[in-house]
Every structure is written in structure tokens, then in C-alpha cells.
Amino acid sequence: MLFFCTTFMLLLNAQKYTQQARWQQKVDYNIAVSLDPVKKLLDANMEIHYYNNSPDTLKSIWLHVWPNAYKNDQTAFAQQLLKNNKTDFHFSDEDDRGSIDGFHFMANNDSLKWRYDSTNIDILELQLNTSLLPGQNLSISTPFKVKLPKIFSRCGFEGDFFAITQWYPKPAVYDVNGWNTMPYLDQGEFYSEFGDFTVNISVPREYKVAATGNLIYKGITNINDSTSLKTYTYKEHNIHDFAWFTTPFFLTQKRTIILDNGDSVNLNYYKYSKNLASDMLKKGSENLTWPIERGITEYSRQVGNYPYKNCSVVIGPLAAGAGMEYPTITVCSSNDKETIIHEVGHNWFYGMLGTNERRYPWMDESINTFYEQKISGKLIGDAEFYKNFKGKSWVSNYETLTAYLFSAKQGLSQPLNIPSEEFTNMNYGAIVYCKGPVLFAYLQQQLGDSLFEKCMKDYFTEWQYKHPLPGDMQTSFEKSSGLPLGWFFNDLLNENNTIDIAKNRHGYVVKGSEKLDTFLMKKNYLNANPFGFLPEKNYLNNGQKLKLISIAFPPRITRQNAIITMNVTPIMGANYYDKLYLGAAFYNRTLFRHKFEYIAIPAYAFGSKKMVGYGKINYLIFPKSKRLFKTEAGVQGQSFGLKYFSHQNQYYRINPYLKFYFKHKGSVNDQMDKQLLLNFYHTGLQSTTYLIKDSIPAAYFFNYYKLTYSIENKKAINSYLIKLNTEYGYNYKFSPGANSYLKIWANGDYKYNYAPKKFFKSSVFAGLFLYKKGDISRQEFYMSGNSGERDYLYSEALAGRSENIFDNNIFGHQVINVNGNMRNILPSVPTDRWMISAANEISLPGLIPFRIYADLCVYNYLQIINTSSGIIQRMTKPKVHATAGITLPLFHELLEIFVPIFQSKQFLQFNQYNYSIANSIGFKLNLNKLDPYKQIENFRQ
């Protein structure tokens, strides 16, 4: 965490100005590099010519040596991967990691001293022997060697495919804000100086090369040698990066097109394929360069002419997104047409307009995605936005807005204008690639198509081959349009889901941006947001005619035409008592969260011949608080069948609750989650014709007050969850208050991953009764949840709730998570005193799917003994209870089957059968994991 804070402070301190100076540095490169594909090594020599066009005297030059990001698991890159739950690099072998070394920096025949940055080993400071004055230039040379990593991100190898990107020592940009040093990151891109490149690439003669720029020369060296190399020479002007890709297995297709201005461009398509014969057959009938042509042609028409002679696309392995751009060449992980158009478009937004992608990702990714979607026909104004769309059609037409709203409606939105590493993993896509493009679509709508195009073309012409900052873009757009645009550049890009355009009896008003309100007021609020391009907190108050209620079958993602929305879905289920039940779900929540939410699932059970079901209503509040993220208040209830002794019955539960979600350090971009939950439970059994109500023990009719505070750390390697609980319960029938208790307990789950998908896990429990009175047998502490009866709050979804080992059916072997959490189906004595336990398991190495478990519990209890002289009650001594064996998780741990190999003698004393492994096999069935709302909420993690 320290280096993230340090890096952020460096960026914060560096970015003082939002308008660029008119000067900029220039760096020319001359590099010779050879690849050893067996050793995965690059051997290179580089000479750079650095031009100091700034008004400042430079005593040193900062360089990015980004292959060192792959050197160990302490780099900013490695730590960011873990933060985004990517563990492949962390667990990688040393042979699969990368580095860069072998430097010997020279200038004017003198050696130069250098040192690594104190925080990031992929940044170094090159100390000049003589200060570089304004207007001077300097030639610097060095050899260097790169140990290529496996492709964990953008650079490296995958089999015999090599992606050589961000591979050479590269001077950081020195601009109006000084040195822009930054470590390599997977989430977050780059910022480099413009210049001219000459690169000589030597590879084994059977290898083919695709690279940035123009191929000037190709020839074979050491032609009589078995290790002969083929050398490719590439040149290009006015670019700020150079990438190349090589393999013996490139399927190629090439074509030349003529742009509207008469310039010709060579389109080059390369596909890494081990099955060249099969792909060659397809090649003849398909124009594989079509998306490249589409991108080049449309961006040239709408933004500015493409100035280079070549544009290439490589289809090959990539671990950082679906595609990654470099000047005149891009790599994509598939033939997806929109991805190719998007990556080709980066030749404008990143390539020729060299913005600081790390600090202002919207300046390249958001604008570029806007054009990609515009070219693909996905950002066309549609007057049907507010009408009753079918869910699939709505998502298809508004997929970028849908992705953003998914985040925003959960209260997880972030401003667009923040550095890339400050976004959560989900929001980097939902905000930068989804919210940003629709905001630019809104700007285009408000300016008009022709004026917007003029603004963008003027901006491109003015800042081509330069490093514009946000203020430069705003100044250019305002100059070209003649309009104040602070409402867009200052407000919309920095707001966090606060905008709302509302119609009232006096007209319209804009909440969340006074500048936008003033702008729209001058336009008399005409076309304030007709196509929904402006993301709003509430779309239902924009003046459209609203229905009272809109019912949808099948369900729809969202509707903007009704005050109350209802989706209807038929449901079918079954349990051991009710047998098959059929019904319907009525609800208003789908992908998006709402302030007020409800779900009702009534069903008829054909076995019990009764109505069963579940219902919930809740209300969400997102307060403007630095510490409190969200508050949820609601009530839920359910009723299903169970068995009381040999009779069919039905339980009910009513559960009002209040839940507080806290921010950790005031940010949604953190892996710590803190919650406070207040619950009230009202539970009991329905009376039946088979059972006299008064014969049901009081333990079945209880009210409970429960307070839970939880802290969860979601780190990919060392994760934990701690819950502190207090519960007071009392009987409310027969003898109210005669049966009551107060208990406290703590649960702790710790998980340590020692290899990919391999871990050690321990679940610890410690509980104490502070007070108890009367019959509380169901609410005591149990070592094992060897019966659904232990779930006295009815919070688990169980197909068989009342069965235990003495019942002759499969559900008698089911165990639920409760208290001691031991994997044991044999009955055990509960306690109303104290209990401490630990349930442990460890994955077996390699491909073995089984895990070994060892569960321990220690407690004492009141023992009741019938003797000839009467009943004796005595407290037992604390003893360690233990069970161990193997467990097999299935279906993403929905089902777990465990086989005890060892059980301590206390369990065997309760065994009514001949003890054997076969009749001790049990299982856990976590049906709660199938809750679709929980799966949606967990998607962001």
C-alpha cells in the first residue's frame, strides 16, 4: 500500500497545471535488438538523441525501464494485479518473470551514473555529467538486456509468440508539470515523448515480424550458419512508442487503400495461428482487413487525416484487456470487429494526440470509445429511450450506459476525471469506457454534429504530435464553438452521479451543475436530454408521460416510462416437505438497484397443499458522507414446510433489519468492507390439524434481537472476515419471557492462497452465554450443524430442514454452517456456557480436487445423569473434540461432500449404528449461493 500512496502523491504533486506549455521535448531513437526465443532474451544496444526544448536546465533524465515491473511481486504492477484479484503473476515461477539490466549509459564518451527510484525499480534517474541547457541536445547510448516474462499483461511470450512492448529504456515526459515518472501498471497506460525511430530487429530466420512503422529492409545475416538470423529494419517519424511482435506462425493478409485526401495506406493483418493450413482456406474468402479500413477511413473523416503509411493489427495472446494499441500497430486477442476499430482509433487518441493516459484516461479511452461506438452505430440518438423497451433491446442499444448504470445504481460510481489507478477494477470499464463515451455523445448533441466535428478537428490539428492536457482541449473547443463549456469539462467530467434534469411547473431545472443549468437555460432547455446520453440520477422526471405501473413478462432491465415497474417470472422449486411448488416472482430489481425495491414469491406446494413463499421490501439511502457509504432498511419474510416429530408443519419468519455499509478511508476503491447489521426476527410454527399447538415446545416461538458488526478484507492472497455478534432472544408464547437468553460470539474466517486456486482456510468461532433462562435448547451452541433444526433463525435455504442421522434419507447427512462448524453428522451435546472451535482445511497440490480438513472444538456442558437414586446434574470438564478427513467441493463450492477418516471418541459415543466411514459421509449444500442478487453484487469484487 505504501508504494501506491507514494505513486499517487508523486502524480498529485506533478500535475499542477491543466494546460500544456507550447514547447515540448523530442527524443529520437536508434535501436538494434536481437531475440533469443529459446532463452526468452533480448540483447540490444540503444542510442537516443534527447532535445531539451524546455526553458529549464536539466541535471538528470528520468527513464522508464518497465520490464523490471515483472521482476518480483513487490512492484506496483504486481501489487495492482493482486488488488484486482489476479494472482497468476504472484504465483509465477522465476523463469516466467522478466527484467531489464546490462545498462552502461554513455554520453560524449563518458560513463553516466544512474540509480533506481527508491520506490519503483522500473524507474531510474540518469545523472548527467554536464547540465543540459535549454535549446541543447544530447546523445546517450547504452546496451541493455531484457529477460522476457510470460504474457501476464502486455509484454512477453506465450509459447513461440513474442509481444515486445514497453521493452526499452524510455525517457519520461518532461512537460509543464516537470517529470512525469510512473511505474508500469496493468490498469493504466502510458505517456511518452514524440520522436523518430529507427529499429533493427534480428530474429531466427523462420520467424516473421510485425512492427511499428515502415519496413525499410529485410535480409539474412550469417547465411551459412545454422543459427542465421533475419534482420528487419523499421523507421517511423513523429511517434512516441515502438512495439513489435514475432512468431514463425503468422497468417497474413495485406491490402492498400486510398483515403479521401488521396494518401495511400497499407493495411496489414497478422494472425498468430498454429493451424495455418486451415486458416489459409478461410483467408481466401474473407476480407480480414475490413475493420482496419473502416477505422482508418472514418477516423480520418471525422477527426483528421491518418499521416502514416502503414496500419497493422496483430491477433495474438494478450492478458491486459481485449486489445492494446501502439503507434501504427495494435494487438487484439480476437477478430472482434469493434475491438479492432477501437484499437486502430488509438492512432489518433494516444498516437497523434499524446495525452497523459495515466493521469487523464478519459482523454484517450473515453473519446476513442465514443468514436468507436459512433462508427459502429451504437451512439445514435434514439427518441425511444424513454419508451417501454424490452430488456434485450434496451441493453443492445445502450450497452455503454447500461454498464455505467450498473455501477452507479449500486452507489459505486466515481468521477471520470481521476487517475486510472484510482478506479476500482469494475469502474475502470464502467466509467472510463462507458460513462465517458456517452458524455461525449451528450456534448455532441448539445453542440450539434457539424459544430462538434469542427471542434474536434480543430483540436486535432492544433495538438497533433503534442501532449495536450484537459485545459488545452477545453480552450480549443471553446474557441472553435464560441461557447463556454465549463459545464462539460469542469462539471460533468468531475461529478459523481449527481446530475438530474427535472421538469417542474415552472419549466426545467438542472440539479448537480449550475453551469449546465445556465447553458440549457440559454437554449430554453430544448433537447435537455432526449436520448438519455447524459447519465442522470433519475430519468423519470424529465417531462415524459408516465404510466402508474408497467408490468413486464419476460423481465426487462430498465424502464423510463412508469412510476412503478414490475417484472414477472414463473418459478418452480421443491423441498422434502412441500414437494413440488409452483408460483411466480414479482419484483422491480434486475441489474440495477433502486431506492425502493421489492420481491414477492408466492407459490403453491403440491405436497403440503399449502401456500409457501418469500417476500422482501427494502429502501436504500446513499448519504453524502465521508464514512458512511450506504444504508439499507427493509423487512423480509418467508414460510415453508418442515417436519415436527412425524408431523408436517410450516415455519414462518418475519425479519425487519437495518444495515449500514461503511467506507474504508472514505473511498470505494478499497478492499476493506465494514458493515453494521441490526436484525429483529419473529419466528414460529403454524398450527396444523395433526398437532395441537400447545404441544409445540416454547423454543419454536421466539423473538430475537441481533447486532452484527463485520470487517472483511478481500485481498487476493490473505483475506479474512470477522463478525462480532450479540443476540438476545425470548419466547413470546405459552410462558412469555420464561425462556430467554443473551449471548455473544465472534466468527473469523481466514484464507491464505499458497498457489493458484490452492489455499489454507480456517474458520474460528468463540461464543459465551451471558444470561439464560428456561428452555433454549435450539439456541444453544452446537459443535456441528448436523440438522436443519440448528438454523433456528431460518436463514439457510434447505431442501431438508428437520432431518438428522436417525432419519433414513439423504438429508439426514446434511450439515449446515453453525457455531463450531464441524464436519460431522453424528449428534452432539449442545452447551449454554461457552465454546471455542476451529474448522480448518487445505487444498491438495496439483490437479487433485480433494482437500484435507481437521476440525477442533473445546467446550463444557451440563451433564444430566439418571441414576437409581435420582437425577444428577454436573458440569463436564472441557475436552477437545476433533474430526478430520477429506472433502470434495463441487460446482464452485455449491456442494461439498466430506468423508471423516478420524473422529474423537466423544462422537462415537452417540453413534447408534456400527461405526464406518460409509455411514459417516456427509455433505453441505449452500443453496444461498444461488441467490441471483448476491451473484450480481459479488460481480464487482
Salt bridges, closest charged atoms under 4 A:
ASP28 OD1 - LYS26 NZ 2.59
ASP43 OD2 - LYS145 NZ 2.99
ASP73 OD2 - HIS90 ND1 3.75
GLU125 OE1 - ARG115 NH2 2.84
ASP160 OD2 - LYS274 NZ 3.52
ASP186 OD2 - LYS86 NZ 3.03
GLU193 OE1 - HIS467 NE2 3.25
ASP196 OD2 - LYS26 NZ 3.57
ASP196 OD1 - HIS237 ND1 3.44
ASP241 OD1 - LYS170 NZ 3.09
ASP260 OD2 - ARG301 NE 2.72
ASP279 OD2 - LYS271 NZ 3.79
GLU293 OE1 - ARG255 NH2 2.36
GLU298 OE2 - ARG294 NH1 3.66
GLU298 OE2 - ARG301 NH1 3.06
GLU325 OE1 - HIS346 NE2 3.58
GLU338 OE2 - LYS378 NZ 3.24
GLU365 OE1 - HIS342 NE2 3.26
GLU365 OE1 - HIS346 NE2 3.05
GLU372 OE1 - HIS342 ND1 2.86
GLU384 OE2 - LYS387 NZ 3.50
GLU399 OE2 - LYS378 NZ 2.95
GLU453 OE2 - LYS457 NZ 3.01
ASP458 OD2 - LYS454 NZ 2.94
GLU462 OE2 - ARG22 NH2 3.19
GLU495 OE2 - LYS435 NZ 2.89
GLU597 OE1 - ARG593 NH2 2.57
GLU632 OE1 - ARG593 NH1 3.97
GLU632 OE2 - LYS616 NZ 3.76
ASP673 OD2 - LYS714 NZ 3.70
GLU727 OE2 - LYS743 NZ 3.97
GLU789 OE1 - ARG778 NE 3.54
ASP791 OD2 - ARG801 NH1 2.82
GLU803 OE2 - LYS643 NZ 3.34
ASP807 OD1 - LYS643 NZ 3.53
ASP832 OD2 - LYS772 NZ 2.96
ASP832 OD1 - ARG833 NH1 2.29
GLU841 OE1 - ARG823 NH1 2.78
GLU841 OE2 - ARG851 NH1 2.77
ASP855 OD1 - ARG823 NH2 2.96
GLU893 OE2 - ARG851 NH2 2.58
GLU896 OE2 - ARG823 NH1 3.18
GLU937 OE2 - ARG589 NH2 3.08
GLU937 OE2 - ARG593 NH1 3.21
